[in-house]
Amino acid sequence: MSGGRRLRVEADGGSRGNPGPAGYGAVVKDAATGEVLAEVAESIGRATNNVAEYRGLLAGLRAAAELDPSASVEVRMDSKLVVEQMSGRWQVKHADMRRLAQEARAVLPAGQVDYGWIPRAQNSHADRLANEAMDAAAAGRQWQRSTTAPTTTTTTAATASAVATPPAAPAGGGGRPLDLVLVRHASTSLTEQQRLSGRYGEDPELSETGRQEARRVAECAEVRGAGVVITSTMRRSRQTAEAIAERTGAQVLVDPQWDETDFGDWDGSTAAEVVRRWPAEFAAWSTDPAVAPPGGEPLVAVERRVQRAAAALRARWAGERVVLVTHGDPLRALLRECLGCGSHMQRRIRVDPASRTLLRLHDDGTSEVLAVNRV
């Protein structure tokens, strides 16, 4: 493989019925930092699992080539069949798969691409996209594409009632501030066990306690008068947002830039388990925001996407009240930016499940913090 930029493609595909309503998903990451650079997905009508998996691979490779045609690309999939065939160890006998394999090999020179198998649990991001695409195919829908920068992100109606698509440049608020109500999602079973629950992990739904918390947030004074509720793509965040929207009548918009940190190999672990199993890695991560959990995302990558998303909010919603349902790390990163605090303060800010933090963002880039961690 070449020695320049390194990208990682994770891809998946599937079919409800094999053959049946099919779809694929793929994500491109910076291999060094774990930052998500592109997401692609599509419902492809009726097809087999294997054809859908190849379609996901092909889409992921094309997305990587568009980002940097000279990059070294590591492809990781939970399909042993595709990995072994593309590595040249197994023959491709099926005509449709043979054609797709040839197209995939033509995207980038062979010396730039490396193939490897990963367990399904480590391919959860692409798996989620593929399942949403299959949902769309089963319902006879086409995939809805988002224009949220900087990734090529797609979202179906199964994910949200609409997709946030802020303009590229500020529309000009005439000095009108954005009143932003930051809500941390309500509790899940993993929240209650104090286990890490990252961007590409289990994606649990709200627990019974969490559903009660979400209903209480929906009744609180801070969310009244909001015309829109913006949420991450993650299930617990979406369910909290939907409870608020049902009570207030606000529109729900989805933006993946507000997803939780990707905790990689630490996902599902408690802090004590991480310290015991990865003492050196945890120590480095605790002191350096550029260090990622093994297989995960560093804090600096979270900060970058939060900054982009916050700038889009200022531009699009000046003069409005907006509820933003997100997760611990993105919420703390935005609050730190408003307070002018460094990354060393990230773990010192407490934000409880279903808590509210109130910010006022001005179009000149200044901010006011009105309240933190209201419960």
C-alpha positions in Angstrom: 0.0 0.0 0.0 1.1 3.6 -0.6 2.5 5.7 2.1 0.3 8.8 2.0 -3.1 9.4 3.5 -4.9 6.4 4.9 -8.7 5.9 4.7 -10.8 3.1 6.2 -13.9 1.9 4.4 -16.5 -0.1 6.4 -19.3 -1.5 4.3 -22.3 -3.8 4.6 -25.4 -4.9 2.7 -28.4 -7.1 3.2 -31.7 -8.4 2.0 -35.0 -9.1 3.7 -35.8 -12.5 2.1 -32.6 -13.2 0.2 -33.6 -12.3 -2.4 -35.9 -9.6 -1.2 -36.0 -5.8 -0.4 -32.3 -5.0 -0.2 -29.9 -2.1 0.6 -26.4 -1.3 1.5 -24.5 1.2 3.7 -20.8 2.3 3.8 -18.8 4.7 5.8 -15.4 6.2 5.1 -13.2 7.2 8.0 -9.8 8.8 8.5 -7.8 5.7 9.4 -5.5 7.6 11.8 -8.1 9.6 13.8 -11.4 7.7 13.2 -13.1 10.8 12.0 -16.1 10.1 9.7 -15.5 11.6 6.3 -18.4 10.2 4.3 -21.5 8.0 4.7 -23.3 6.5 1.7 -26.4 4.2 1.6 -29.0 3.1 -0.9 -32.1 0.9 -1.2 -31.6 -1.2 -4.3 -34.9 -2.9 -4.7 -34.9 -6.8 -4.8 -31.5 -8.5 -4.6 -29.6 -11.1 -2.6 -27.5 -10.5 0.5 -24.2 -11.1 -1.3 -25.1 -8.7 -4.2 -26.1 -6.0 -1.6 -22.8 -6.5 0.2 -20.8 -6.0 -3.0 -22.9 -2.9 -3.8 -21.9 -1.5 -0.4 -18.2 -2.3 -1.0 -18.4 -0.6 -4.4 -20.1 2.5 -3.0 -17.6 2.8 -0.1 -14.6 2.5 -2.5 -16.0 5.1 -4.8 -16.6 7.5 -1.8 -13.0 7.0 -0.7 -11.7 7.6 -4.2 -13.7 10.9 -4.4 -12.1 12.0 -1.2 -8.5 11.1 -2.2 -7.7 9.0 -5.3 -4.1 8.5 -4.1 -5.0 7.4 -0.5 -4.2 3.9 0.9 -7.6 2.3 1.7 -8.2 -0.4 4.3 -11.6 -2.1 3.6 -13.2 -3.8 6.6 -16.3 -5.9 6.3 -18.1 -8.6 8.3 -18.7 -10.6 5.1 -16.0 -13.2 4.9 -17.2 -14.2 1.4 -16.6 -10.7 0.0 -13.3 -10.2 1.9 -11.9 -13.6 0.7 -13.0 -13.1 -2.9 -11.7 -9.6 -3.2 -8.4 -10.7 -1.6 -8.1 -13.3 -4.4 -8.2 -16.3 -2.1 -11.7 -17.5 -3.2 -13.2 -17.6 -6.7 -16.2 -15.4 -7.6 -18.5 -17.8 -9.4 -21.8 -15.8 -9.4 -22.1 -13.7 -12.6 -23.6 -10.6 -10.8 -21.1 -10.7 -8.1 -18.2 -11.2 -10.6 -19.3 -8.1 -12.4 -19.5 -6.1 -9.2 -16.1 -7.4 -8.0 -14.5 -6.3 -11.3 -16.1 -2.8 -10.9 -14.7 -2.6 -7.3 -11.2 -3.6 -8.4 -11.3 -0.9 -11.1 -12.0 2.0 -8.6 -8.5 2.1 -7.2 -5.2 0.4 -8.0 -4.8 -2.9 -6.3 -1.7 -1.8 -4.4 -3.7 0.9 -2.6 -6.5 -1.3 -1.2 -6.2 -3.9 1.7 -9.1 -6.1 2.7 -9.8 -7.5 6.2 -12.6 -9.2 8.1 -14.1 -7.7 11.2 -16.9 -9.0 13.5 -20.4 -7.6 12.9 -20.3 -5.7 16.2 -17.3 -3.7 14.8 -19.2 -3.0 11.6 -22.3 -1.6 13.3 -22.2 1.8 11.6 -22.4 0.3 8.1 -24.9 -2.3 9.3 -27.2 0.4 10.7 -27.1 2.3 7.4 -27.8 -0.9 5.4 -30.7 -1.8 7.6 -32.3 1.6 7.2 -31.8 1.2 3.4 -33.5 -2.1 3.6 -36.4 -0.6 5.5 -36.8 2.0 2.7 -36.7 -0.8 0.1 -39.3 -2.8 1.9 -41.6 0.3 2.0 -41.0 1.1 -1.7 -39.1 4.2 -0.8 -35.8 5.6 -2.2 -33.0 6.8 0.1 -33.3 10.4 1.2 -29.9 12.2 0.9 -28.8 14.9 3.3 -26.6 17.8 2.2 -25.1 18.2 5.7 -21.4 19.1 5.2 -18.8 17.8 5.2 -19.9 14.2 4.8 -21.9 12.6 2.1 -24.7 11.6 4.5 -28.0 9.9 3.8 -31.0 9.5 6.0 -34.3 7.7 5.5 -37.8 8.5 6.9 -37.1 5.6 9.3 -34.5 7.8 10.9 -36.2 11.2 11.1 -39.1 13.2 9.9 -36.7 15.5 8.1 -33.0 16.2 7.7 -31.2 19.4 8.8 -29.8 21.1 5.8 -28.4 24.5 6.9 -27.1 27.0 4.3 -23.4 27.1 3.6 -23.1 30.7 4.7 -24.8 32.8 7.4 -28.1 34.2 6.3 -27.7 37.3 8.4 -29.6 37.4 11.7 -29.6 41.2 12.1 -28.2 40.8 15.6 -30.9 38.3 16.6 -29.5 35.6 18.9 -30.3 31.9 18.8 -31.6 30.5 22.0 -30.4 27.0 22.2 -31.8 24.4 24.7 -29.3 21.6 24.9 -30.8 18.4 26.1 -28.8 15.3 26.9 -30.8 12.2 25.9 -32.8 10.4 28.5 -31.6 7.2 30.2 -31.0 3.8 28.6 -30.0 0.5 30.3 -26.4 1.3 29.5 -26.7 4.8 31.0 -28.1 3.2 34.2 -25.1 0.8 34.3 -22.7 3.7 33.6 -21.4 2.0 30.5 -19.9 3.8 27.5 -22.4 3.9 24.6 -20.7 5.3 21.6 -21.5 6.3 18.0 -21.2 2.9 16.5 -22.1 0.7 19.5 -25.2 -1.1 20.5 -27.5 2.0 20.0 -29.9 1.1 22.8 -33.4 2.5 23.2 -34.7 4.4 26.2 -35.4 2.4 29.3 -38.7 2.8 31.2 -36.9 5.4 33.4 -35.7 7.1 30.3 -39.2 7.3 28.8 -40.4 8.9 32.0 -37.5 11.4 31.9 -38.3 12.2 28.2 -41.9 13.0 29.1 -40.8 15.3 31.9 -38.4 17.2 29.6 -41.3 17.6 27.1 -43.3 19.3 29.8 -40.6 21.7 31.0 -40.7 25.4 30.4 -37.4 25.6 28.5 -38.7 23.7 25.4 -41.9 25.6 25.0 -42.0 27.9 22.0 -39.3 25.9 20.1 -40.2 25.4 16.5 -37.7 22.7 15.8 -36.0 19.9 17.7 -32.6 18.8 16.3 -31.3 15.4 17.2 -28.4 13.1 16.6 -29.1 9.9 14.6 -28.9 7.7 17.6 -32.0 5.9 18.9 -32.0 7.2 22.4 -31.6 10.8 21.2 -34.3 10.4 18.5 -36.8 9.0 21.0 -36.1 11.8 23.4 -36.6 14.3 20.6 -39.8 12.7 19.5 -41.3 12.9 23.0 -40.5 16.7 23.0 -41.9 17.2 19.5 -45.1 15.3 20.2 -45.8 17.6 23.2 -44.7 20.9 21.6 -45.6 20.3 17.9 -42.1 21.1 16.8 -40.5 19.6 13.7 -37.8 17.0 14.2 -34.6 17.3 12.2 -31.6 14.9 12.3 -28.0 15.8 12.1 -25.3 13.1 12.5 -22.7 15.7 13.5 -24.3 15.6 17.0 -23.8 11.8 17.4 -21.9 10.6 20.5 -18.1 9.9 20.4 -17.1 6.6 18.8 -15.5 4.8 21.7 -14.2 2.0 19.6 -13.1 -1.1 21.6 -14.2 0.5 24.8 -17.9 0.6 23.8 -20.1 -1.1 26.4 -17.5 -1.0 29.1 -17.6 0.8 32.4 -14.8 3.3 33.3 -13.4 0.8 35.8 -13.2 -1.9 33.1 -11.5 0.4 30.7 -8.9 1.4 33.2 -8.3 -2.3 34.1 -8.0 -3.6 30.5 -6.4 -0.6 28.7 -4.4 1.3 31.4 -1.8 2.8 29.1 -4.4 3.7 26.4 -6.7 5.2 28.9 -3.9 7.3 30.5 -3.0 8.7 27.1 -6.6 9.4 26.1 -7.2 11.2 29.4 -4.4 13.7 28.9 -4.3 14.2 25.1 -7.4 15.1 23.1 -5.8 13.9 19.9 -5.6 10.3 21.2 -8.5 8.0 20.3 -9.7 5.0 22.1 -8.5 1.8 20.3 -10.6 1.7 17.1 -12.5 4.9 18.1 -12.6 8.7 17.7 -10.4 11.3 19.4 -12.0 14.3 21.2 -10.5 16.7 18.6 -12.6 15.0 15.9 -15.7 15.4 18.0 -14.8 19.1 18.6 -14.4 19.7 14.9 -17.8 18.3 14.0 -19.5 20.1 16.9 -17.9 23.4 15.8 -19.2 22.9 12.2 -22.6 22.0 13.4 -22.8 24.9 15.8 -21.8 27.4 13.1 -24.7 26.0 10.9 -27.1 26.4 13.8 -26.2 30.1 14.2 -26.6 30.6 10.5 -29.9 28.9 10.0 -31.8 29.6 13.2 -30.9 33.2 14.2 -33.8 34.7 16.2 -35.3 31.3 17.0 -35.6 29.0 20.0 -34.2 25.5 19.1 -34.0 22.3 21.2 -30.9 20.2 20.5 -31.0 16.6 21.8 -27.5 15.2 21.8 -25.0 13.3 24.0 -22.5 13.9 26.7 -19.3 14.6 24.7 -20.8 16.8 22.0 -22.8 18.7 24.6 -19.7 19.3 26.8 -17.6 20.3 23.7 -20.1 22.9 22.7 -20.5 24.3 26.3 -16.7 24.4 26.6 -16.5 26.4 23.3 -19.0 28.9 24.6 -17.1 29.3 27.9 -13.7 29.4 26.3 -12.5 26.3 28.2 -9.8 23.9 27.0 -10.2 20.2 26.4 -8.8 19.5 29.9 -12.2 20.6 31.3 -14.2 18.0 29.2 -14.6 15.4 31.9 -15.2 18.0 34.7 -18.5 19.1 33.3 -21.5 17.1 34.5 -24.5 16.7 32.3 -27.1 14.3 33.6 -29.5 12.3 31.4 -32.5 14.5 30.3 -30.8 17.6 31.7 -31.1 21.0 30.0 -28.3 23.5 29.4 -29.3 26.9 28.0 -27.1 28.9 25.6 -27.6 32.1 23.7 -25.5 32.1 20.5 -25.1 35.5 18.8 -24.4 35.9 15.0 -21.1 37.6 15.7 -19.7 34.4 17.3 -20.1 35.4 20.9 -22.1 33.3 23.3 -23.8 33.4 26.7 -24.3 30.5 29.1 -27.7 30.9 30.9 -27.9 27.6 32.8 -26.1 24.3 33.0 -27.4 20.8 33.8 -31.0 21.6 34.9 -32.9 18.5 35.9 
